[in-house]
């Protein structure tokens, strides 16, 4: 039996359903079992030199319950691509947005 | 069309040095203003900085110049190499190439590295730029820019 009051229970169901409906990625952090996530990678510009370099700013939203302790610096495999977790932004309720750095070199900093 | 100035000729010559096979980078540009595209793992941009007439005993020497030439080296993290390694290799290759003939096939008297500056950024992907400023000693015809 859930101890959550009715609204919180409905809200939790809604978030879970939303993630399931919108999920476009599987996410594994440090080899943990896959969870579903909502991934995007909008274009960005690295502020280097006079011209700058085109890059992307990937993030993925997953259930907060799937985020390990001290996630920054851990490896995240998203749809088979290796990233480092650079930062996190919990929504304070059910979901957390992970800010990702592409890890092409395979070296963890 | 008028002949290019000595200053433009120098920048073009340096870009050509970097483009000579095997090219230091497949992407060598002159005065690029757009961002370096995602498809480019490395790029080099060459342009003129400040040109100053040489002084001797407090007097400007006619037609003798110290011209700054700016070389921006762009690199991003690639498979198997960190951004630091990729940038360092690009910088070293470009400098070595220029050092092979600092007279640019007798176009100038000398071309010497004066300063280096490094930028790093991480916004999803690691990118970096090392900016080298070379001082080029060269001459123009008296009263002319060529």
gemmi code that builds the backbone of each chain (N, CA, C; Angstrom):
import gemmi

chains = {
    "A": [
        ("UNK", (0.839, -1.188, 0.000), (0.000, 0.000, 0.000), (0.878, 1.244, 0.000)),
        ("UNK", (0.529, 2.197, -0.866), (1.325, 3.420, -0.963), (0.974, 4.344, 0.190)),
        ("UNK", (2.033, 4.972, 0.756), (1.814, 5.963, 1.807), (1.633, 7.355, 1.233)),
        ("UNK", (1.794, 7.456, -0.108), (1.667, 8.771, -0.733), (0.223, 9.241, -0.681)),
        ("UNK", (0.005, 10.519, -0.416), (-1.361, 11.047, -0.513), (-1.835, 10.930, -1.959)),
        ("UNK", (-3.122, 10.976, -2.190), (-3.644, 10.711, -3.534), (-3.016, 11.552, -4.635)),
        ("UNK", (-2.858, 12.878, -4.400), (-2.345, 13.709, -5.491), (-0.928, 13.301, -5.872)),
        ("UNK", (-0.081, 13.070, -4.861), (1.309, 12.695, -5.132), (1.371, 11.370, -5.883)),
        ("UNK", (0.447, 10.469, -5.533), (0.430, 9.173, -6.229), (0.052, 9.359, -7.692)),
        ("UNK", (-0.965, 10.205, -7.922), (-1.357, 10.481, -9.317), (-0.211, 11.142, -10.084)),
        ("UNK", (0.452, 12.070, -9.400), (1.555, 12.796, -10.029), (2.679, 11.824, -10.409)),
        ("UNK", (3.000, 10.918, -9.496), (4.051, 9.937, -9.775), (3.682, 9.087, -10.977)),
        ("UNK", (2.428, 8.700, -11.041), (1.960, 7.899, -12.190), (2.074, 8.695, -13.474)),
        ("UNK", (1.706, 9.973, -13.392), (1.749, 10.829, -14.578), (3.185, 10.973, -15.087)),
        ("UNK", (4.126, 11.218, -14.170), (5.520, 11.374, -14.579), (6.033, 10.087, -15.216)),
        ("UNK", (5.690, 8.973, -14.592), (6.164, 7.690, -15.131), (5.571, 7.441, -16.516)),
        ("UNK", (4.284, 7.768, -16.653), (3.639, 7.565, -17.944), (4.238, 8.492, -19.001)),
        ("UNK", (4.527, 9.722, -18.592), (5.115, 10.684, -19.532), (6.471, 10.196, -20.009)),
        ("UNK", (7.295, 9.746, -19.058), (8.618, 9.229, -19.427), (8.482, 8.058, -20.373)),
        ("UNK", (7.546, 7.173, -20.082), (7.366, 5.988, -20.927), (6.921, 6.383, -22.326)),
        ("UNK", (5.994, 7.339, -22.395), (5.475, 7.761, -23.705), (6.531, 8.466, -24.531)),
        ("UNK", (7.317, 9.327, -23.875), (8.255, 10.186, -24.609), (9.664, 9.605, -24.690)),
        ("UNK", (9.895, 8.496, -24.036), (11.253, 7.936, -23.991), (11.773, 7.692, -25.400)),
        ("UNK", (12.996, 8.151, -25.628), (13.648, 7.888, -26.905), (15.050, 7.347, -26.691)),
        ("UNK", (15.328, 6.955, -25.438), (16.688, 6.502, -25.148), (16.684, 5.473, -24.029)),
        ("UNK", (17.682, 4.600, -24.113), (17.989, 3.752, -22.968), (19.267, 4.289, -22.343)),
        ("UNK", (19.280, 4.308, -21.020), (20.379, 4.932, -20.284), (20.899, 3.935, -19.255)),
        ("UNK", (22.224, 3.757, -19.266), (22.853, 2.925, -18.247), (23.977, 3.721, -17.609)),
        ("UNK", (23.917, 3.870, -16.296), (24.950, 4.641, -15.592), (25.896, 3.681, -14.902)),
        ("UNK", (27.172, 3.787, -15.256), (28.211, 2.924, -14.683), (27.836, 1.441, -14.765)),
        ("UNK", (27.235, 1.036, -15.857), (26.934, -0.375, -16.066), (25.674, -0.873, -15.384)),
        ("UNK", (24.938, 0.030, -14.749), (23.679, -0.386, -14.103), (22.658, -0.765, -15.176)),
        ("UNK", (21.613, -1.501, -14.805), (20.600, -1.879, -15.801), (20.005, -0.660, -16.492)),
        ("UNK", (19.624, -0.865, -17.771), (19.063, 0.232, -18.570), (17.785, 0.784, -17.942)),
        ("UNK", (17.638, 2.101, -18.052), (16.355, 2.751, -17.732), (15.986, 3.593, -18.953)),
        ("UNK", (14.714, 3.943, -19.059), (14.278, 4.786, -20.154), (14.545, 6.256, -19.842)),
        ("UNK", (14.857, 7.006, -20.891), (15.097, 8.437, -20.714), (14.638, 9.230, -21.918)),
        ("UNK", (14.548, 10.534, -21.727), (14.197, 11.456, -22.813), (15.454, 12.250, -23.143)),
        ("UNK", (16.000, 11.964, -24.324), (17.304, 12.503, -24.713), (17.128, 13.604, -25.742)),
        ("UNK", (17.931, 14.653, -25.607), (18.042, 15.594, -26.725), (19.451, 16.187, -26.718)),
        ("UNK", (19.832, 16.731, -27.871), (21.194, 17.270, -28.026), (21.149, 18.471, -28.962)),
        ("UNK", (20.662, 19.595, -28.470), (20.594, 20.780, -29.341), (21.983, 21.298, -29.683)),
        ("UNK", (22.059, 22.018, -30.787), (23.327, 22.596, -31.204), (23.796, 23.664, -30.232)),
        ("UNK", (25.113, 23.793, -30.124), (25.702, 24.808, -29.252), (27.015, 25.248, -29.900)),
        ("UNK", (27.642, 26.249, -29.302), (28.932, 26.723, -29.833), (29.945, 26.756, -28.698)),
        ("UNK", (31.051, 26.050, -28.891), (32.149, 26.101, -27.935), (32.859, 27.442, -28.074)),
        ("UNK", (32.976, 28.175, -26.978), (33.570, 29.521, -27.045), (35.090, 29.425, -26.989)),
        ("UNK", (35.670, 29.024, -28.100), (37.130, 28.950, -28.186), (37.574, 29.690, -29.438)),
        ("UNK", (38.686, 30.401, -29.325), (39.199, 31.156, -30.454), (38.239, 32.267, -30.853)),
        ("UNK", (38.547, 32.923, -31.969), (37.690, 34.016, -32.429), (36.424, 33.488, -33.083)),
        ("UNK", (36.505, 32.321, -33.704), (35.363, 31.798, -34.448), (34.445, 30.919, -33.606)),
        ("UNK", (35.017, 30.134, -32.690), (34.232, 29.154, -31.937), (34.089, 27.859, -32.714)),
        ("UNK", (33.671, 26.811, -32.013), (33.488, 25.503, -32.650), (32.071, 25.009, -32.394)),
        ("UNK", (31.421, 24.541, -33.449), (30.069, 24.000, -33.303), (30.117, 22.704, -32.492)),
        ("UNK", (29.206, 22.585, -31.538), (29.129, 21.385, -30.706), (27.647, 21.087, -30.444)),
        ("UNK", (27.402, 20.182, -29.539), (26.043, 19.939, -29.079), (26.024, 19.999, -27.555)),
        ("UNK", (24.837, 20.145, -26.998), (24.686, 20.191, -25.540), (23.693, 19.086, -25.139)),
        ("UNK", (24.149, 17.844, -25.079), (23.221, 16.743, -24.827), (22.753, 16.673, -23.370)),
        ("UNK", (21.481, 16.344, -23.206), (20.934, 16.082, -21.875), (19.990, 14.883, -21.981)),
        ("UNK", (19.758, 14.239, -20.865), (18.774, 13.165, -20.820), (18.022, 13.253, -19.488)),
        ("UNK", (16.726, 13.074, -19.561), (15.885, 13.108, -18.360), (15.531, 11.675, -17.979)),
        ("UNK", (15.832, 11.308, -16.755), (15.492, 9.962, -16.272), (14.825, 10.088, -14.899)),
        ("UNK", (14.310, 8.966, -14.421), (13.700, 8.960, -13.091), (14.776, 9.234, -12.045)),
        ("UNK", (14.462, 10.105, -11.122), (15.424, 10.450, -10.066), (15.868, 9.197, -9.301)),
        ("UNK", (14.964, 8.246, -9.178), (15.300, 7.010, -8.447), (16.414, 6.230, -9.134)),
        ("UNK", (16.632, 6.490, -10.438), (17.669, 5.759, -11.174), (19.020, 6.463, -11.144)),
        ("UNK", (19.062, 7.643, -10.514), (20.319, 8.402, -10.466), (21.116, 7.962, -9.237)),
        ("UNK", (22.348, 7.532, -9.418), (23.127, 7.082, -8.250), (23.605, 8.270, -7.420)),
        ("UNK", (24.123, 7.970, -6.241), (24.738, 9.025, -5.431), (25.956, 9.567, -6.175)),
        ("UNK", (26.247, 10.826, -5.974), (27.410, 11.486, -6.587), (27.535, 11.123, -8.063)),
        ("UNK", (26.559, 11.510, -8.859), (26.563, 11.089, -10.264), (27.582, 11.804, -11.149)),
        ("UNK", (28.002, 13.011, -10.759), (28.888, 13.787, -11.641), (30.218, 13.056, -11.827)),
        ("UNK", (30.616, 12.929, -13.089), (31.864, 12.238, -13.417), (31.671, 10.782, -13.781)),
        ("UNK", (30.488, 10.236, -13.487), (30.241, 8.831, -13.841), (29.984, 8.706, -15.339)),
        ("UNK", (30.160, 7.479, -15.839), (29.890, 7.202, -17.245), (28.403, 6.911, -17.435)),
        ("UNK", (27.872, 7.453, -18.515), (26.490, 7.138, -18.882), (26.486, 6.667, -20.331)),
        ("UNK", (25.935, 5.504, -20.540), (25.804, 4.978, -21.889), (24.367, 5.274, -22.336)),
        ("UNK", (24.236, 6.167, -23.318), (22.910, 6.579, -23.788), (22.760, 6.135, -25.234)),
        ("UNK", (21.831, 5.263, -25.480), (21.643, 4.702, -26.826), (22.962, 4.198, -27.408)),
        ("UNK", (23.790, 3.629, -26.552), (25.048, 3.045, -27.009), (26.197, 4.019, -27.153)),
        ("UNK", (25.962, 5.305, -26.848), (27.024, 6.311, -26.949), (27.497, 6.669, -25.540)),
        ("UNK", (28.837, 6.742, -25.387), (29.408, 6.969, -24.063), (29.509, 8.465, -23.754)),
        ("UNK", (29.003, 8.830, -22.583), (29.080, 10.226, -22.111), (29.624, 10.221, -20.690)),
        ("UNK", (30.063, 11.411, -20.262), (30.318, 11.652, -18.838), (29.174, 12.499, -18.313)),
        ("UNK", (28.760, 12.248, -17.081), (27.737, 13.108, -16.468), (28.449, 14.357, -15.940)),
        ("UNK", (28.051, 15.513, -16.476), (28.717, 16.769, -16.116), (27.993, 17.496, -14.993)),
        ("UNK", (26.666, 17.321, -14.945), (25.886, 18.028, -13.926), (24.500, 17.394, -13.879)),
        ("UNK", (23.774, 17.674, -12.834), (22.410, 17.153, -12.727), (21.475, 18.274, -12.308)),
        ("UNK", (20.204, 18.118, -12.711), (19.203, 19.116, -12.342), (17.926, 18.375, -11.970)),
        ("UNK", (17.794, 18.005, -10.701), (16.559, 17.340, -10.292), (15.386, 18.302, -10.324)),
        ("UNK", (14.219, 17.781, -10.675), (13.045, 18.665, -10.665), (12.442, 18.751, -9.268)),
        ("UNK", (13.046, 18.038, -8.332), (12.596, 18.106, -6.943), (11.460, 17.162, -6.641)),
        ("UNK", (10.989, 16.443, -7.682), (9.856, 15.541, -7.462), (10.208, 14.125, -7.942)),
        ("UNK", (10.198, 13.937, -9.270), (10.372, 12.575, -9.779), (11.497, 12.411, -10.788)),
        ("UNK", (11.797, 13.458, -11.537), (12.737, 13.331, -12.648), (14.010, 14.130, -12.396)),
        ("UNK", (15.079, 13.713, -13.069), (16.345, 14.463, -13.021), (16.893, 14.583, -14.427)),
        ("UNK", (17.303, 15.800, -14.781), (17.971, 16.009, -16.074), (19.471, 15.864, -15.865)),
        ("UNK", (20.067, 14.983, -16.656), (21.520, 14.810, -16.617), (22.135, 15.606, -17.753)),
        ("UNK", (23.088, 16.457, -17.437), (23.838, 17.179, -18.472), (25.055, 16.321, -18.828)),
        ("UNK", (25.210, 16.067, -20.112), (26.179, 15.072, -20.556), (27.302, 15.691, -21.381)),
        ("UNK", (28.478, 15.142, -21.215), (29.609, 15.493, -22.092), (29.962, 14.255, -22.903)),
        ("UNK", (30.047, 14.453, -24.197), (30.420, 13.349, -25.079), (31.814, 12.879, -24.708)),
        ("UNK", (31.986, 11.585, -24.584), (33.280, 11.029, -24.179), (33.859, 10.211, -25.328)),
        ("UNK", (34.292, 10.906, -26.393), (34.845, 10.183, -27.544), (36.182, 9.548, -27.220)),
        ("UNK", (36.944, 10.206, -26.348), (38.297, 9.705, -26.088), (38.271, 8.441, -25.245)),
        ("UNK", (37.180, 8.199, -24.541), (37.108, 7.036, -23.652), (37.848, 7.258, -22.346)),
        ("UNK", (38.364, 8.482, -22.143), (39.120, 8.804, -20.933), (38.203, 9.541, -19.968)),
        ("UNK", (38.127, 9.041, -18.727), (37.335, 9.739, -17.715), (38.199, 10.777, -17.042)),
        ("UNK", (37.706, 12.029, -17.010), (38.521, 13.090, -16.402), (38.210, 13.178, -14.921)),
    ],
    "B": [
        ("UNK", (42.255, 44.191, -61.506), (42.379, 44.038, -60.051), (43.821, 44.330, -59.631)),
        ("UNK", (43.968, 45.063, -58.538), (45.319, 45.405, -58.084), (45.996, 44.191, -57.451)),
        ("UNK", (47.328, 44.272, -57.420), (48.098, 43.186, -56.814), (47.827, 43.163, -55.316)),
        ("UNK", (47.804, 41.969, -54.719), (47.565, 41.915, -53.268), (48.697, 42.576, -52.503)),
        ("UNK", (48.373, 43.114, -51.343), (49.404, 43.710, -50.495), (50.360, 42.627, -50.009)),
        ("UNK", (51.514, 43.069, -49.571), (52.492, 42.133, -49.010), (51.898, 41.392, -47.813)),
        ("UNK", (51.039, 42.081, -47.086), (50.466, 41.502, -45.869), (49.525, 40.342, -46.214)),
        ("UNK", (48.719, 40.567, -47.249), (47.827, 39.477, -47.667), (48.625, 38.326, -48.278)),
        ("UNK", (49.662, 38.680, -49.040), (50.489, 37.622, -49.634), (51.093, 36.715, -48.557)),
        ("UNK", (51.509, 37.336, -47.465), (52.119, 36.558, -46.372), (51.087, 35.609, -45.758)),
        ("UNK", (49.896, 36.129, -45.483), (48.859, 35.280, -44.880), (48.492, 34.135, -45.824)),
        ("UNK", (48.394, 34.438, -47.104), (48.091, 33.378, -48.068), (49.220, 32.350, -48.125)),
        ("UNK", (50.455, 32.847, -48.070), (51.605, 31.918, -48.144), (51.614, 30.977, -46.943)),
        ("UNK", (51.313, 31.527, -45.780), (51.306, 30.679, -44.571), (50.174, 29.654, -44.659)),
        ("UNK", (49.009, 30.085, -45.116), (47.900, 29.133, -45.272), (48.293, 28.034, -46.262)),
        ("UNK", (48.979, 28.427, -47.341), (49.400, 27.435, -48.337), (50.412, 26.441, -47.747)),
        ("UNK", (51.267, 26.945, -46.868), (52.234, 26.054, -46.197), (51.490, 24.973, -45.405)),
        ("UNK", (50.438, 25.376, -44.716), (49.667, 24.415, -43.919), (48.862, 23.457, -44.797)),
        ("UNK", (48.475, 23.943, -45.997), (47.665, 23.109, -46.896), (48.512, 22.124, -47.696)),
        ("UNK", (49.823, 22.407, -47.799), (50.686, 21.545, -48.621), (50.611, 20.106, -48.135)),
        ("UNK", (50.529, 19.175, -49.083), (50.389, 17.753, -48.727), (51.646, 17.214, -48.053)),
        ("UNK", (51.519, 16.432, -46.995), (50.263, 16.148, -46.301), (49.819, 17.362, -45.482)),
        ("UNK", (48.585, 17.768, -45.656), (48.090, 18.975, -44.988), (48.142, 18.814, -43.467)),
        ("UNK", (48.461, 19.898, -42.800), (48.489, 19.887, -41.328), (47.087, 19.616, -40.785)),
        ("UNK", (46.095, 20.171, -41.477), (44.684, 19.914, -41.169), (43.934, 19.931, -42.494)),
        ("UNK", (42.889, 19.128, -42.635), (42.114, 19.198, -43.879), (41.309, 20.488, -43.998)),
        ("UNK", (41.303, 21.296, -42.951), (40.479, 22.513, -42.945), (41.358, 23.715, -42.586)),
        ("UNK", (41.888, 24.364, -43.613), (42.719, 25.557, -43.416), (41.991, 26.727, -44.064)),
        ("UNK", (41.779, 27.792, -43.287), (40.989, 28.919, -43.773), (41.754, 30.219, -43.590)),
        ("UNK", (41.347, 31.206, -44.376), (41.836, 32.566, -44.199), (40.676, 33.410, -43.676)),
        ("UNK", (40.875, 34.053, -42.563), (39.897, 35.017, -42.032), (38.499, 34.426, -41.899)),
        ("UNK", (38.400, 33.214, -41.372), (37.088, 32.582, -41.205), (36.304, 33.325, -40.128)),
        ("UNK", (35.018, 33.567, -40.385), (34.202, 34.235, -39.372), (33.112, 33.314, -38.828)),
        ("UNK", (32.764, 32.256, -39.574), (31.754, 31.320, -39.076), (32.396, 30.333, -38.111)),
        ("UNK", (31.565, 29.748, -37.252), (32.095, 28.754, -36.322), (32.632, 27.548, -37.088)),
        ("UNK", (33.571, 26.848, -36.479), (34.132, 25.644, -37.086), (33.079, 24.540, -36.998)),
        ("UNK", (32.727, 23.973, -38.131), (31.609, 23.024, -38.203), (31.876, 21.760, -37.385)),
        ("UNK", (30.796, 21.124, -36.977), (30.906, 19.908, -36.152), (31.649, 18.790, -36.859)),
        ("UNK", (31.544, 18.773, -38.193), (32.183, 17.711, -38.958), (33.706, 17.864, -38.986)),
        ("UNK", (34.203, 19.003, -38.548), (35.647, 19.267, -38.599), (36.270, 18.971, -37.239)),
        ("UNK", (37.111, 17.945, -37.194), (37.789, 17.616, -35.933), (38.902, 18.616, -35.635)),
        ("UNK", (39.540, 19.109, -36.708), (40.557, 20.148, -36.531), (40.346, 21.211, -37.606)),
        ("UNK", (40.850, 22.393, -37.341), (40.837, 23.461, -38.344), (41.920, 24.472, -37.973)),
        ("UNK", (42.408, 25.149, -39.006), (43.391, 26.221, -38.792), (42.883, 27.465, -39.505)),
        ("UNK", (42.952, 28.593, -38.815), (42.551, 29.862, -39.407), (43.748, 30.808, -39.346)),
        ("UNK", (44.064, 31.416, -40.482), (45.225, 32.308, -40.579), (44.745, 33.705, -40.976)),
        ("UNK", (45.201, 34.707, -40.259), (44.885, 36.082, -40.668), (45.943, 37.036, -40.116)),
        ("UNK", (45.974, 38.226, -40.735), (46.936, 39.222, -40.311), (46.466, 39.901, -39.029)),
        ("UNK", (47.434, 40.189, -38.156), (47.132, 40.961, -36.956), (47.538, 42.413, -37.193)),
        ("UNK", (48.444, 42.884, -36.396), (48.872, 44.285, -36.498), (50.201, 44.351, -37.235)),
        ("UNK", (50.349, 45.326, -38.113), (51.621, 45.540, -38.817), (52.239, 46.841, -38.319)),
        ("UNK", (53.523, 46.777, -38.049), (54.224, 47.931, -37.474), (55.527, 48.133, -38.233)),
        ("UNK", (55.772, 49.362, -38.676), (57.051, 49.600, -39.351), (58.191, 49.525, -38.357)),
        ("UNK", (59.281, 48.964, -38.813), (60.451, 48.801, -37.956), (61.083, 50.165, -37.669)),
        ("UNK", (61.579, 50.287, -36.451), (62.256, 51.530, -36.071), (63.744, 51.283, -35.923)),
        ("UNK", (64.529, 52.254, -36.301), (65.973, 52.215, -36.042), (66.374, 53.581, -35.539)),
        ("UNK", (66.993, 53.640, -34.374), (67.395, 54.917, -33.749), (66.218, 55.882, -33.640)),
        ("UNK", (65.044, 55.336, -33.316), (63.876, 56.186, -33.118), (63.213, 56.645, -34.407)),
        ("UNK", (63.698, 56.166, -35.534), (63.131, 56.594, -36.817), (62.543, 55.385, -37.532)),
        ("UNK", (61.388, 55.578, -38.147), (60.763, 54.486, -38.894), (61.565, 54.201, -40.155)),
        ("UNK", (61.890, 52.939, -40.338), (62.654, 52.549, -41.526), (61.686, 52.388, -42.691)),
        ("UNK", (61.960, 53.009, -43.802), (61.037, 52.908, -44.939), (60.897, 51.473, -45.439)),
        ("UNK", (59.663, 51.028, -45.541), (59.376, 49.752, -46.197), (59.811, 48.501, -45.458)),
        ("UNK", (60.140, 48.606, -44.189), (60.525, 47.413, -43.427), (59.511, 47.230, -42.297)),
        ("UNK", (58.951, 46.047, -42.216), (57.795, 45.810, -41.348), (57.988, 44.625, -40.403)),
        ("UNK", (57.369, 44.745, -39.235), (57.100, 43.601, -38.355), (55.593, 43.403, -38.381)),
        ("UNK", (55.145, 42.339, -39.005), (53.705, 42.092, -39.134), (53.304, 40.885, -38.314)),
        ("UNK", (52.297, 41.065, -37.489), (51.788, 39.931, -36.700), (50.910, 39.064, -37.588)),
        ("UNK", (51.166, 37.790, -37.516), (50.335, 36.838, -38.238), (49.693, 35.913, -37.194)),
        ("UNK", (48.382, 35.870, -37.183), (47.665, 35.084, -36.174), (47.282, 33.732, -36.768)),
        ("UNK", (47.626, 32.676, -36.045), (47.265, 31.323, -36.477), (46.441, 30.685, -35.359)),
        ("UNK", (45.158, 30.451, -35.648), (44.287, 29.793, -34.665), (44.211, 28.305, -34.988)),
        ("UNK", (44.491, 27.492, -33.995), (44.452, 26.031, -34.161), (43.244, 25.509, -33.385)),
        ("UNK", (42.287, 24.928, -34.079), (41.069, 24.410, -33.435), (41.098, 22.889, -33.415)),
        ("UNK", (40.698, 22.314, -32.289), (40.622, 20.847, -32.193), (39.493, 20.474, -31.254)),
        ("UNK", (38.952, 19.295, -31.454), (37.950, 18.758, -30.541), (38.379, 17.354, -30.137)),
        ("UNK", (37.776, 16.866, -29.066), (38.056, 15.501, -28.610), (37.662, 14.516, -29.715)),
        ("UNK", (38.516, 13.568, -29.977), (38.226, 12.568, -31.005), (38.418, 11.174, -30.420)),
        ("UNK", (38.024, 10.191, -31.216), (38.148, 8.796, -30.788), (39.586, 8.511, -30.355)),
        ("UNK", (39.761, 8.129, -29.113), (41.073, 7.709, -28.636), (42.020, 8.828, -28.260)),
        ("UNK", (41.599, 10.087, -28.371), (42.504, 11.185, -28.004), (41.720, 12.279, -27.282)),
        ("UNK", (42.267, 12.726, -26.163), (41.619, 13.825, -25.439), (41.777, 15.105, -26.245)),
        ("UNK", (41.004, 16.112, -25.896), (41.094, 17.383, -26.620), (42.478, 18.004, -26.426)),
        ("UNK", (43.063, 17.807, -25.237), (44.400, 18.374, -25.001), (45.416, 17.755, -25.947)),
        ("UNK", (45.339, 16.430, -26.098), (46.284, 15.739, -26.985), (46.066, 16.143, -28.440)),
        ("UNK", (44.804, 16.219, -28.847), (44.502, 16.573, -30.240), (44.992, 17.980, -30.557)),
        ("UNK", (44.766, 18.905, -29.620), (45.189, 20.289, -29.855), (46.708, 20.397, -29.858)),
        ("UNK", (47.334, 19.713, -28.928), (48.790, 19.791, -28.824), (49.454, 19.253, -30.095)),
        ("UNK", (48.918, 18.156, -30.616), (49.482, 17.567, -31.840), (49.315, 18.518, -33.026)),
        ("UNK", (48.157, 19.165, -33.110), (47.907, 20.108, -34.211), (48.852, 21.302, -34.127)),
        ("UNK", (48.975, 21.849, -32.920), (49.858, 23.006, -32.721), (51.296, 22.660, -33.089)),
        ("UNK", (51.738, 21.500, -32.622), (53.118, 21.072, -32.894), (53.351, 20.879, -34.389)),
        ("UNK", (52.394, 20.235, -35.059), (52.529, 19.977, -36.501), (52.594, 21.281, -37.288)),
        ("UNK", (51.714, 22.215, -36.932), (51.683, 23.479, -37.661), (52.974, 24.266, -37.441)),
        ("UNK", (53.424, 24.299, -36.203), (54.650, 25.049, -35.915), (55.850, 24.428, -36.623)),
        ("UNK", (55.917, 23.099, -36.582), (57.026, 22.410, -37.255), (57.007, 22.697, -38.753)),
        ("UNK", (55.807, 22.722, -39.329), (55.695, 22.971, -40.767), (56.197, 24.378, -41.107)),
        ("UNK", (55.821, 25.337, -40.291), (56.247, 26.719, -40.547), (57.757, 26.882, -40.328)),
        ("UNK", (58.266, 26.124, -39.350), (59.694, 26.233, -39.034), (60.573, 25.628, -40.128)),
        ("UNK", (59.981, 24.797, -40.998), (60.781, 24.194, -42.074), (61.330, 25.267, -43.013)),
        ("UNK", (60.571, 26.334, -43.215), (61.030, 27.436, -44.070), (60.466, 28.751, -43.551)),
        ("UNK", (61.133, 29.343, -42.546), (60.596, 30.586, -41.971), (60.687, 31.780, -42.916)),
        ("UNK", (61.274, 31.606, -44.097), (61.293, 32.722, -45.067), (60.120, 32.611, -46.046)),
        ("UNK", (59.322, 31.585, -45.917), (58.161, 31.381, -46.810), (58.602, 31.469, -48.268)),
        ("UNK", (59.617, 30.669, -48.586), (60.156, 30.640, -49.951), (60.643, 32.028, -50.373)),
        ("UNK", (61.407, 32.658, -49.456), (62.032, 33.969, -49.688), (61.040, 35.125, -49.845)),
        ("UNK", (59.817, 34.921, -49.402), (58.842, 36.019, -49.431), (59.116, 37.004, -48.294)),
        ("UNK", (59.618, 36.472, -47.160), (59.882, 37.319, -45.983), (61.278, 37.026, -45.453)),
        ("UNK", (61.756, 37.908, -44.544), (63.087, 37.707, -43.971), (63.053, 36.639, -42.886)),
        ("UNK", (62.006, 36.655, -42.080), (61.908, 35.686, -40.983), (60.478, 35.655, -40.461)),
        ("UNK", (60.178, 34.571, -39.774), (58.842, 34.376, -39.210), (59.051, 33.697, -37.863)),
        ("UNK", (58.781, 34.417, -36.805), (59.145, 33.920, -35.478), (57.934, 33.903, -34.555)),
        ("UNK", (57.805, 32.830, -33.789), (56.685, 32.721, -32.844), (56.870, 33.727, -31.717)),
        ("UNK", (55.838, 34.531, -31.473), (55.933, 35.567, -30.440), (55.093, 35.245, -29.212)),
        ("UNK", (53.926, 34.599, -29.405), (53.090, 34.308, -28.233), (52.132, 33.157, -28.535)),
        ("UNK", (51.651, 32.542, -27.462), (50.667, 31.456, -27.552), (49.587, 31.692, -26.505)),
        ("UNK", (48.367, 31.318, -26.857), (47.262, 31.430, -25.914), (46.326, 30.238, -26.118)),
        ("UNK", (45.858, 29.639, -25.026), (45.001, 28.463, -25.135), (43.605, 28.760, -24.580)),
        ("UNK", (42.578, 28.297, -25.287), (41.186, 28.353, -24.807), (40.637, 26.935, -24.772)),
        ("UNK", (39.911, 26.609, -23.722), (39.205, 25.325, -23.665), (37.750, 25.593, -23.311)),
        ("UNK", (36.864, 24.798, -23.869), (35.458, 24.929, -23.508), (34.826, 23.539, -23.522)),
        ("UNK", (33.855, 23.363, -22.689), (33.118, 22.100, -22.680), (31.644, 22.425, -22.575)),
        ("UNK", (30.940, 22.134, -23.643), (29.500, 22.346, -23.639), (28.891, 21.145, -24.345)),
        ("UNK", (29.029, 20.002, -23.742), (28.584, 18.762, -24.380), (29.709, 18.049, -25.097)),
        ("UNK", (30.532, 18.812, -25.804), (31.710, 18.243, -26.443), (32.891, 19.124, -26.064)),
        ("UNK", (34.048, 18.496, -25.915), (35.225, 19.277, -25.552), (35.824, 19.904, -26.793)),
        ("UNK", (36.017, 21.208, -26.748), (36.632, 21.925, -27.856), (37.760, 22.792, -27.310)),
        ("UNK", (38.689, 23.118, -28.191), (39.820, 23.921, -27.739), (40.411, 24.682, -28.912)),
        ("UNK", (41.102, 25.754, -28.582), (41.791, 26.546, -29.604), (43.100, 27.059, -29.015)),
        ("UNK", (44.167, 26.892, -29.755), (45.451, 27.509, -29.395), (45.737, 28.581, -30.433)),
        ("UNK", (45.937, 29.789, -29.953), (46.201, 30.912, -30.865), (47.675, 31.273, -30.789)),
        ("UNK", (48.334, 31.164, -31.934), (49.760, 31.505, -32.018), (49.882, 32.819, -32.779)),
        ("UNK", (50.709, 33.707, -32.259), (50.995, 34.948, -32.984), (52.456, 34.910, -33.410)),
        ("UNK", (52.657, 34.986, -34.708), (54.008, 35.026, -35.265), (54.317, 36.462, -35.676)),
        ("UNK", (55.551, 36.854, -35.504), (55.991, 38.155, -36.022), (56.803, 37.897, -37.278)),
        ("UNK", (56.337, 38.494, -38.360), (56.967, 38.284, -39.661), (57.736, 39.552, -40.025)),
        ("UNK", (59.026, 39.387, -40.285), (59.840, 40.525, -40.723), (59.893, 40.503, -42.241)),
        ("UNK", (59.470, 41.610, -42.836), (59.422, 41.634, -44.309), (59.509, 43.069, -44.793)),
        ("UNK", (59.559, 43.216, -46.092), (59.718, 44.546, -46.684), (58.640, 44.801, -47.723)),
        ("UNK", (58.367, 46.073, -47.920), (57.521, 46.485, -49.050), (58.307, 47.543, -49.820)),
        ("UNK", (57.875, 47.793, -51.032), (58.495, 48.885, -51.782), (58.217, 50.191, -51.044)),
        ("UNK", (59.154, 51.105, -51.117), (59.014, 52.379, -50.410), (57.713, 53.084, -50.828)),
        ("UNK", (56.912, 53.424, -49.845), (55.658, 54.131, -50.132), (54.567, 53.253, -50.683)),
        ("UNK", (54.777, 51.950, -50.637), (53.798, 51.020, -51.218), (53.449, 49.938, -50.195)),
        ("UNK", (52.331, 49.287, -50.408), (51.962, 48.150, -49.543), (52.300, 46.815, -50.197)),
        ("UNK", (52.890, 46.871, -51.369), (53.232, 45.600, -52.051), (54.728, 45.352, -52.003)),
    ],
}
model = gemmi.Model(1)
for chain_id, residues in chains.items():
    chain = gemmi.Chain(chain_id)
    for i, (resn, *xyz) in enumerate(residues, 1):
        res = gemmi.Residue()
        res.name, res.seqid = resn, gemmi.SeqId(i, " ")
        for name, pos in zip(("N", "CA", "C"), xyz):
            atom = gemmi.Atom()
            atom.name, atom.element = name, gemmi.Element(name[0])
            atom.pos, atom.b_iso = gemmi.Position(*pos), 0.0
            res.add_atom(atom)
        chain.add_residue(res)
    model.add_chain(chain)
structure = gemmi.Structure()
structure.add_model(model)
structure.setup_entities()
